[in-house]
Each structure stands twice: as C-alpha cells, then as structure tokens.
Amino acid sequence: MNGRFRKYRIRGTLTAAAVALAALAASPASPASAEPGDDVSVGTRLAARTHPAVQLTSLTYSGQVVVPTGTIKEGPFNELVQQATAAVLDGKISSDERSIAKYLFQRMAADVDRYLKPTGPERKVKAEVGGLCTGWWVTPDGYMVTGAHCVQMSDRELTEVFAQQALAKLNKQDAKEIIKGLRGIEADAELIQLAQQVYVNFNSGHLQIRGLNKSLSVVQSLPGGGVDKTAKPVPAELVSVGENYPGKDFALLKVNGQQNLPTVPLGDDSDVQTGSTLYISGFPGLVTNTPFFSLESKLEPALTEGPYNAKRTTQEGVPYIQTQAPSYHGNSGGPVFSKDGKVIGMLIAGTVSEGGEASESESFVLPVSIIMEKLNEKNIKPAQSLTTTKYDEALNDFFLRHYKNALPKFREVQALHPNHPYVAKYITDSQQAISSGKDETPQPLWVWIAIGAGGLVVVAGVVVAVLMLRRRKAGPQAAAVQTPSQATAQGWQQTNQAWQQTNAPAQDWQQGNQAWQQQNAQGSQQQPQQPQHVEPGFQPNYPQPGNPQASPAMPQPGYPQPLNPQPLNSQAGYPQPVNPQPVNPQPVNPQAGAQPPSVAALEQEIAELRRRLEQRPPGA
C-alpha cells in the first residue's frame, strides 16, 4: 500500500505478550481531589463513577510450536551465486565478500522457499501468546461486554504472534549457522539482521501449532485487596461473538459466581452528535506492556476525551463513530461515554501509519445501538447494581466535602461488594478528611428544628418571667381583691400601655381609657358617673337601673369599649390608639382573630357588670 495512505488496524494489543502479563497488578486508583460540587470537572466525576466497572481482559493461546530444519537447495543457491558474480562484473555491487553476502541474503529472504527446503529434525517449542484488551460489566451478576477481536484471532494472526514469540530464539540460532559458512567474513549488525530475516520468513511459513488451547480471563481484585498486587485473572466464558472489524466487532463474556458487581449505564445513539465530547476508558498497551511503570500502576484505567467528528458506515453496512478522543492498542473493547456518564459506544479501531504509529485523530467507535442489538439476541438486560447506586451517592457527598455523610455509604458499598477496587481508598480518604477538620457536612434538619424549639422555649421563659415580675409589683393585697373584670381590664390596660410607649398614642384617648378602667375596677360598689364632657361623635348610653331593654349580653352603641376596640373606628369619630394602622394590630384587637377566647371572656364580664348595675336599688 502506498505510504501516503493509512491502513486500519484494530486497537487490541495482540502482541506476543506472555500470559504472565495477565497477572500484572496495580495500585488502587487514587480518587480525584474533592472539590466543591460544581468545581469538579465532568471527566473527574465520570472517571470516579465508571472506573470500577472497567476491567482488563486477557486472551491467551498456548500450545506447541513445531518447525522443520531449513536446508539450502544447492541448485537454486548456485544460480544465485552466479547472479551475484555477474552483478559484481557489471559494477552493480562491490566486489568485497561482505557486499556479496548481503546481496545473497536479500535475495534469499525475498523468496525463501526457492532457496531453502524443510528437512528433519523437527524443532519444538512450547509457547503462550495473547493480548490484553478492555471490558466492562453490564449486569451485577457477571456479564461483560468487549470487542470480538479481543476474544479471537484469525489463523494468520495466530501464526504471526506465535512466530514472534516462540521462534525468536530459533531464528537467531539459524542465522548464526549460515553466517559461519561465510568464512573470513566479519558479520556486522546489518549482515546479521539480513540473515535472521531469511529464517524468520522460512520458519514462520512452515510453522505448525499442536495442542492449541485458548482461555479468556478478567483481571479482578481479591476481597479487601483493591486494584493492587492481589489482582488475579478470573476465568471468563465466551457467550457470544460477532465479526472482527470492520464487522460488528462485539463479544459477550460471563464470569460465574459474581454478585453486586459495579456496572455502567447504557445510553442511546441520539445522546451524542457531531461536536459532542466523548470520553474513552480503557487500558492502553503502552502502559500495560512497558517495563517502565510499576506493577502497582498498570491496572488503573486511563480516560481520554475528544469531539465526535462524524458518523461513518463500512462497506459491510456497519455504522461507526469517528472521534478525535485518543485511543491506543489495549483500549479495544473499552466503553465510550457521553458527558452524562452513559455508554454511547465501544472503542474498536483506529488508523495507524505504515510505520505502526497511531493517529489520535481517527478512532472508531461501535455505536451502543449495535451493542443493545447483540445483548437482546442473548436476552441479556443491562442493569445498574445496588453497589453502583450507593457508590454514586457516596461520591456525590465526597465531592461536596460531606465526608461524614459519605463515609457510612462507602462502608455500605464495601459490605455489598468486598472486591470493589476503589472503595477502600475512599474510606481512608474520608476518615483522614474528617480527622483533619475538612468536613463540610451540613447539620441535619432535626438539629435545626431542635435549635428553633430551644429558642421558643427561651422566649416563652422570658415572657413568663416578665409577667411574674409585673404581678409581684402589683402587690399581694391588690391581687387578693381583684375580680375577674378587674384582672381582665388590668391585662388590657398593660397591653395598651405597652403599645402607647412604642407608638406614641393620642393622649386624650389614653386618659379616657384610664378613667373608664378606674370606674370599671370599682365593680358593683359604685354607680357609674355621667361624664362631664362629651367629645363630638361620642354618644354615651349607659344602662339605667331597672331598664329591661338593656341587653346584658351585647354592648349598646356608643358604650366605651377600650378593651374591645373593634367598634371604635374613624367613621364614628373615635381616634384608634388601641388599634393604630398599620402598626401591630394583633395584641389590641382580639376580635380581629388574634385572641378569640379573650374576647368572649370580656363580653361575659361586661354582661355581668351590666346585670349587677341594673339590679341595684334606686339611690344606692
């Protein structure tokens, strides 16, 4: 293919990695620094919520690699030597032996079966090869989604990876043998490389695999261990598999004996469109396959993000989403999220140059609609686990710095799923935050209710104390001779006086009110005196002795009622110091609804007073 074009390659790390890679372990993902709610980025929240459900998967093939011994065919090889001699005579190559040897190895590597033939004895090598990908839980009981190319290899791919791993040592040995035949020639690096390529091509072409076994596993943590050195491969069963890219690159795994696993929710294709930000989660092979990172750091998923570029369709009619979110070998099978944290697809492939370099601008995602289609074929219903529900609630509190609320929820998650890879770290971080005084958990509602109730009790105590103090000042003797009418009048008098001090009432009305109270306080002992002066609009109508028409239950119009000031209104010509507008009408207008029982008692007292006055003999 022309170097100006790029060829498509799946993103799985189907390299000649030994199965020991599946037992790699890494440290727990360190929770992102807790910031107040809105200050926590979308990526931080999304990674914290989804990482527990994203797991490293391992595909392993084991078997015996068998290759024959390569023997030079004398006839074709002699013809090649004659061609080399002619090239020297024509000046096409130098006449030194090293240049002639390089010419021979180049021609042999280009067509090994013309110059080499398989003979005995057979050479056998036991080997294990495989690749690492990404998967994610869709049900609490152990169903996992990943890519089809993550769980199967074609015969050509299998031969290539076995040849890369198992034949490396044999290729070097064969190259040394052929170079020994070139007596007197000192082999340099280029000459050794050319000789090895001859046997790489020959041995790969004649390789046989016997006793082939295939296994799938998911790397999980052990109880209480978290994602660290305790992580071990757990066998997985292949339930369903589609076609490798560019087909419907989907596979469904089942890990038995699981419950309360963390899961991720599935969204819809319509959740995202061109321009939307996509987030890819997975395990890049540049980390899991490199010796430069510690074992404790290799099992934490990486999160990348980038825009949704376009929707594409393969020649087979399969839809794919093109995105600029970076992806690498090993990300294959990883979930792709919208900003709302729902899966909108699965990372499958990307483009690489002829040199094998990845192009971050061209990653391809299988839409979630295809994933749902494949799950429905097996009657698998994605479900959110209780573990995930409680974990998300705890994370909300954690990011708000409500550590006291978050801590018991994290502990509940640990009880539901002891193998949870990250909850132990969050528990420790929450405890440390509480101890260092960083907790910002608000007081519960009942505390504020209790505080409010306590305040009311204090206010009530103050009111009672004030009333008791006033009663003591009145003297024990006066209290002993008070009638109900006097007590009622005195209470309203105190109320009116309080209002007068606050609101500067009209002095004339205050004096008139006090005069009436003094007369009322004498009760049945004195006949009320006729007023000497009548203000305009004030029409006194005192009940006369022996007047049967006077009603004992209803005050007559014009009768002074400073204790019940509702009839005293501006239309009747009265000032209204007892019920001024708009200042605090409540304590002095009981008929307006503030104290209905006191109004009724007052009316009864007035009626009793009238009855007694009417029953007094003339001249008394």
N, C-alpha and C positions, 0 to 999 in steps of 0.2 A: 504494500500500500504506500502511496506517495506520502512522504514525510510531512507534507503540508496539511494533511488531514489527520484526524484523531480517530482512533478506534475505541469502541465501547468495551469496557471490562467491568465485571461485577466487583462490588466493593468488599467481598469477603476476603479474609486473609487465608487463602488456600495455599499456603506455602508449605514447605517441607518442615513444619514445626513438629518437634517430638511431642508425644502425648503428655509429657511432663508439664507442658505449658498449661494444661487444663487444671493442674493442681496449684497454679500460682495463687498467691494470696495477697491481699492488700489491706491497708488500714481503713477504718470507717471514714465515710465521707464527713468532713468537718462541716457542721451546719454553718450556713452563712451568718454573718454578724447580724444580730437582731437590731432592727431599726424601727422607729415608729411606723405604724401600719402603711401609710401611703408612701413612705420613703423607701420601702423595699421594692426593688425592681421586679418586673414581670419574670425575667429569667431566673432570679434568685428564688422566688416563690415556686415557679414551675419546677425547677430542679429539685428543690426540697420535697415537693409533693410526689414527683414521679420517679425519682431515682430508686426508691425501694422496690418498685415493680420491674425495673430494668435489670436484666441478668446477662452474664457472659455465658455463651453456649459453646460447646466443643464438639466437633465432628472428628472421629478417629477411625482410621483404617489400619489394620495390622495384618501381616502375612509374611510369606517367604518369597523373597525376590531371587529369581534364577536367571542367570545369563550365561551364554556359552563363551568359550575362549575364542578370540579373534585371531585368525591366521591369515597371513598375506598370500594373495593369489599371485604366483610367480609370473605368469604370462602378462596379465594386465599391468603388474608393477614394472616389469621390464620395459613395456611400451612407454610407461610414464617416465622412466629414466631417460629413454631416447628423446622424448619430447623436451625434457629439461636440457639435454645436451644441445639440441637444436636451438633452444631459446638462448643459451649462452653464446653459441656461434653467431646468432643474429643480433647479439647485443641487447636482448630484451631483459636479461638478468645478469648479475655479476657472476664471474667465474669462480668465486670462492665457494668452498663447500657449504658454509653456513647459508648462503643465499640459495644454493641449490636445494638444501634440505628444507628450507622454508617453502620453496616452490612445491616440492613434493607433498608436504603435509597439507598445504592449502588445497591442492587438487584432490587428495585422498579424503579430506573432510567433506568436500563438496559432493562426493559420490562414494561413500564408504563401502557399499555392497559390491561395487565394481572391483575394489582392490582388496577387500577382506572377506573371509568366509568363516561361518561359525563352526567350531570343532570342539571336541572334548578336551579336558573335562568341564562339566558344568560348575559354575560357581554360585553358591547360595548365601544369601544374606537375609537375616530376619530384620524386619523394619516396621515402624509405626509412623504413619503420616496423618495429617489432618489440618484443620483450620479452626479459627476462632471467629465467632460472629456475635450478634446481639439478639436477644429475645425479650419478650415482655409478657407478664401474666395478664390474662383476660378474665379468669374466674378464680375465686378463692380456693378452689379445690385442685388447682394444678394444671390448667390448660394454658399453654403458651403459644404465642404467635412469633414466627421468624420467617426468613426467606427460604425459598426452595433450594437455591444454590448453597445455602448454609447446611443442608442436611444430605446432599447427594452430589456426586461428581460423575462426570462422563468418563468413559474408558480412556479417552485421550488425556483428560486432565489427571486421572488417577495415575496413568503411566508417567506423566511428566513429574508429578510430585514424588512418586516412589523413586524415579531415576535421580532426581535432585538430591534426595536424602541418602538412599541406600547405595547408590553407585559412585558417589564422590570418591570414596577410598579406592575402589577398583579402577576408576578412570585414571587416577594418579599413578597407580602401580603399572598399568598397561603403558602409559606414556613413558615412564622410566625405562621400560624394557625396549621399546622401539628406538629410544634415543641412544641406548647402549650400542645398538648396531651401527651407529654413526661414529665409528672410531676416529679419534683425533679431533672431534668437534666439541668445543665447549658450549654447552647449552645455556643460552641466556633466557630471560623471562618470556620473551616473545616466542622463542622456539618451543619452550615447554608448554605454553598456552596453546600453540597450534597442534602440538602432539596430543594433548589432552582432548582437544575438540574432536579429533579423529575418533577417539574411543567413547567420548560422550555420545556422539551420534550413533556409533555402532552398537554400544551396549543398550542404549535406550530403544533402538529399533528392534533388538532381539530379546528384550526383557520379558519375562513371564512372572506372574504373581500367583502363587499357590497358597491355598488355605486362607483365603481372604476373609477377614471378619470386619464388621462395621459396628460402631457404637456411637450413641448420642448421649450427651450429658449436659447438665446445667450446673454451674458453679454456685453453690449455696453455702451460707454460713451455718455453723453448728450452734446449738442452743447457747445463748449467752455470749457467743464469741464475737458477733458483729462481722463486718467485712474486713477480716484481717487474716492472719496465718491459719486460722481454724477453718477457712473456707475449703470445701472439698467438692469434687464432681459428684453429682447425683444422677443416676441413670434416668434417661427420658425415652419414652416410646413415641415412635413416629405414627401419628394418627392419619394425617392427610398431607399430600404434597402435590403441588402444581408443576408447571413447566418453568425451567430457568429463564431468566431474562433473555430476550425481550417478550417472553410469555407472561402469564400470571404467576409471578415469582412469589409463591406463598407456601408456607408449611405450618402444620399444627402439631405441637408436641403435647405429651401428657406425662407429668411426673406424679407417680402414685403416692398415696399416704400423706397428702398435703391438706391443710385446712387454714382458714383465716389468712391466706396469702395477701399481701398488698397488691392492688390492681390499679389499672389506669382506665379512665372512661373513654369510650369511642364517640366521636362526633359524626358530622356529615360532610360530604364533599362541599356543600354550599357554605360551610363555616368559613372558608377562605376563598380568596380570589386573587387575581393579579394585583400585586402590590402589598398583599398581606405579609406579615412577618411570620416565618416558620421556624420552629425550633427542633433540632435533631438531637436525640440522645443515644449514646452508644459507646462502644469500647474500640477506639482507634488502634489498629495494629501497630502503628508507630510507637505506641506506648507498651502494649502487652508483649510485643516481640523484641523490644530493645533491652539490652543489658544495663542501660544507664540509670533506670529507675528502680527504686526499691520494690521488693515483693509486696510491701505493705501499701503501696500506692497504685497498683495496677488494676484493681477491681472497682475503682470509682468511675462511674460513667462520666463522659465528657458531654457538655451541652454546647452546641453551636447554633447560630441563628443567621437568617438571611431572608431576602424577599422572595416571594412567589413570583417567578418570571413569566411562565406560560404553561398552558396545558398542551401536551403532545399526545400523539397516538402512533403506536408502532405499526408496521406493515401487517402484523397479525391482528390488528384492531384493538389492542390493549391500551387503555389510557394511562398516561404517566404525567406527573407534575414535574416541571423543571424549576429548580430553585438554586439560588446562589448561597444557600446555607452550606458551609464547608462540610465535607464528609471524606472518610478515608477507608482504606481496607480495614475490615473489622467492624465498621459501622453498619454493615449489611444486616438487614433484619430489624434494625432499631426503629422505635416509634418516632413519628414526626408529629409535633403538636402545634395547635393554634395558640394564640395568646391566652385563650381561656382555659388552657390545660387539657384539652380534649384531643385524642388522636385523630388526625385527618389523613394519615397515610403511613407508609413504611418505607424507609430508605433501602433502595435496591442496588442502584448502579450509579456510575459516574463516567466521565470521559478521562482518558489518560493519553499522554503523548506516546509516540513510538518509543521514547526512552523510558516509559513507565511512570512518568511524573503525573500526579493527579492534577486535574483542573478544578479548582474550587468553585468556578462559576457555573459548572454544569453537573449538578447532582440530580438524580431522578428518583421520584417517589411514587410508589404504587398507591392509588387512592384508597381511602377507607371503604368506599362502596364495594370494591373488589374483595377486601378483607371480610366484610359482612356477608357477602355472597358465599364465600368459601366456608365461613363459620355456619351459616344456615344449612349448607349441604350436609354438615355433620350434626345439625341440631344443637349447636353449642350457643348458649345465650350468655353474652358478656354480662358480668355483674360486679358491682362495687362491694367490696368486703367491709365488714364492720371494723376491721383493723384500719382500713383506709379512711373510713368516716371519722373515727376517733383521732386518728393521726392528723388529719387535716384540721380538725377542731383545735387540737393541741398546738399545731403550727401557727394557727391564727393568733392564739394567745401569746405564743413565743415571740412572734414578730412585733406584737404590740407591747412587749416587755411585761406582760401579765404572767410572770413566771409562777406565781403561786397558783394561778388557775391552770397553767399548762402542765405543771408537774404531775398532779394526780391523773391527768388524761394520758400523758406519756406512759405512766406506770400501767394504766389500763391496757394500752397498746402492747406493752411488753408481756402482760399476762395473756392477752389474746394470741400473740404470735411471738414466742420466745426467740425465734430465729430472726427476728426483724433486724436488718443490717445496720440501722442508724439510730434507733430509739434510745439505746443505752447512752450514746454520746449526748443526745438532747437532755436526757435526765440529769447527767452530770453537769452540763452547762446551765441548766435551770437551777440546780441546787447552788452552784457557785454564784450565780447572779443574785439569788435571794440572800445568801450569806454576805455578799459584798454591798448590799443595800441598793441594788439596781432595780429591784422590783417596783413596778408601777401599777399593780393590780388595784382597780377601784374598789371602794367599800361596797359590799352587797346592799341591796335595798333595805333589808330588815335593820341594818345598822343605822341608816338614815332615819327610818321610822322610829327606832328606839331613841335616837337623839332628839327628834321632834317631840316625842311623847315626854321625854325628860324635861324639855323646855316648857311644855304646857304645865307640867307639874310644878315647876319653879314659879311660873307666872301665877298659877292658882294659889300657891302658898303665899305669895306676896299679897295678893288680893285679900285673902283671909286674914293675914296679919294686919293689914290696914284697917279692915272692918273691925277687928277685935280691938285695935287701938282706939278707934273712934268711940266704940261702945264703952270702953273703960273711961274715957274722958267725960262721957255724959253723966257718970256718977251712978252708984248703985241705987240711990234713993229715987232718982228720976226714972230709972229703969223699972223700979218696982211698981210705980203708979201709972205707967204708960198703958193706955188702952190700945186695942188693935188699930183704931182710927189714928191715934197719935203716932204709933210706930210707922204706919203707912205714910202719914203726912211727913214725918221726920225723914223717912228714907227718900221721898221725892224731893224734900227740901234740900237734902245733901246733894242730890243729883243736880238739881237746878243751880245750886251754889257752885258746884264744880264747873258746870257749863258757863256760868256767869264769869268765873275767874278766867276761863280760857278765851271766851268770845266777846267780852265786854258788853253785856246785855243792857237793855234800856233800864235805867234806874227806877223810873216810875213803876214799871210793871213789877220789878223786884220788890219794891216797897209794898205794893198792893198784894202781892202774893204772900209776903211775910205776915201782913195784917190778917189775911184770911186764915193763915195757919195758926196764928195765936188764938183766934176765935174758935177754930175747929178743935184745937187742943183742949179747950175747956169742956168740950163734950156736952153732956146733959145737965151740967151745973149752971150754965148761964144762957139767957135768951140772946140770940144774935142781935147786935145793934144795927140800926139803919145807918147806912153810910151818909156822911155829911156832904160829900161831893161826888157827883156823878160825871164821868167823862162822857163826851159825845159818843153816842152809839152804844153805851153801856146801859142796859136796861135791867136793873136788879129785880128779881122776882122771888124774894124769899118766901118760903112756905109759911102760912099763918096758922096759928093754933086752931085746931078744930076745923080745918079746911079739908073736907073729904075728897075734894077734887085733886088735891096734890097727890101725885103718884109716888109711893115710896121706892119704886124700882127704877125710875127714869128721871134724871135731872131736867128741870124746866129750862126753856130757852132763856138765856141771859144770866143763869146762875154761874158764879165764878168757878172754874174748874182748872185751877193751876196744876192739879195732879193728873189731869186727863186733858191735855191741851188741844185735842183734835178740833173741838168746836171753835176754838179761838183762832180765827183766820182774818186775813186782811179785809175781806168783804164785810165782816161785821164791825170793822173799825178798831179791832184789837191789834196791838203790837204782838209779835210772836217770839218773845225771848226764849220761851221754853223749847220751841221747835224752829230755830232760825234756818233759813235757807242760804246756802246749801251746806252749812256746817253741821256735820254729825247729828242727824236727826234720830239716831237709834235709841239712845238711853232715855230720851224725854218724850218719846211718842209711842207709848206702849200699844195704842190702838192701831198703829201702823204695822203691827205684826212683830215687833221686837220682843215683847213680853206679854203675850195674851193672858196667861194666868194672873198676872198682877193687875191688869185692867179689870178683870172680873171681880177680883177681891176688892178692888177700890170701889166699884159700883155697889157691891154689897154693903160696904162700910158707909157710903153716903146714904143709901136707902135706910139703913139702921139709924143713922143720925136724924134723918127727917122724921122717922116714925117716933123717935123719942121726943123730938121737939113738938110734934103735933099732940102728943099725949099729956104734955104738961098742963096743969090747970091755969086758967087765966090769972094774970097778976103775979104768977110765981117768978 
